[in-house]
Amino acid sequence: MWAVPLGLVAAAAYGGPVWACTTVLGARFGRADPDPRITIPVAGGFFALSLVLLVVHVVRFLGGPRSRSLAAEGFAFSYAALGLLTLLAAARRGMRDDVAHWQLWVVPMAAAAALSVVFLWLLVRAKHRCSPGAEARPDPALPPGRAQAFPPGTTPDRPLVRDRTSRRTP
């Protein structure tokens, strides 16, 4: 019974930046020019919900293993790009049409764009730290000076052995 409302909230949170952007820029997508007194608060609400989801993703990333994730990078990049685009469009329309309190509704847009840029930076840093050979771990069986001369898990006595499934065939 609770799965449907939870699914709708998740869809609104993940799709919020896209829906907010198309709400504010409705005239560019073939719709009649929407009233900015309605569209700016709706877009701000979508971004407020998306900001909560973004905070959850950042906290999970910082609290758990920092692994490479192309999906998380795409998520962060799209939130940053759509947040900036929606922020600029909402600010322009709010000033042009003299919308009352439009500045309050662009705060979630700015916060989501800024946090997603920080999240993307953290993801890219984690990607470089997790790349093969980026961090050599010394083998306790070797003297301290010789541990860095070989890739992790190998020594002169124990060469790196790969199974046949890891090799490419021409």
C-alpha positions, 0 to 999 in steps of 0.5 A: 500500500505504501509502495505507490506513494513512495514510488511517486515521491522517488520519481518526483525527487529523481526527476525533479530537476528535469520537471522543474526546468521544463516548468520554468522554461515551458514556452521553450518546449512548445507549451503556452507561456506559463505564469511565473507566479506559479512555475517558480514556486513549483520548480523550487518545490521540486528542487527542495525535494531533489536537494533532500535526495542529493543530501542522502546520496552525499551522506551515503557516499561519505559514510560508505566505501568510496567506489567509482560510480558512473551513475552517481557522476551522471546524477551529480552532473545533471543536477548541477547543469539543470540546477544552474539552468533553472536558477538562471531562468527562474531569476530572469523570469522572477525579475522580469515579471516582478514575482513576489518572493522569487528569491526564496524559491531559487534558494533550493535551486542554488543549493542543489546546484552547488552541492551537486558540484561538490558531490561531482568533485568528490566522485571524481577524486574517488575515481582517481584514488580507486584507479588501478595502480594509484595507491600501491600497498606494501607487501608485508613480506618484503623489506620496506624499500622494495614494496613500491617497485612492484604492483600491488599483490606482486613480488619478484617471487610472486608475479601477477598471475591473470586467469584466461578470462581477464585477457583480451583476445584479438 
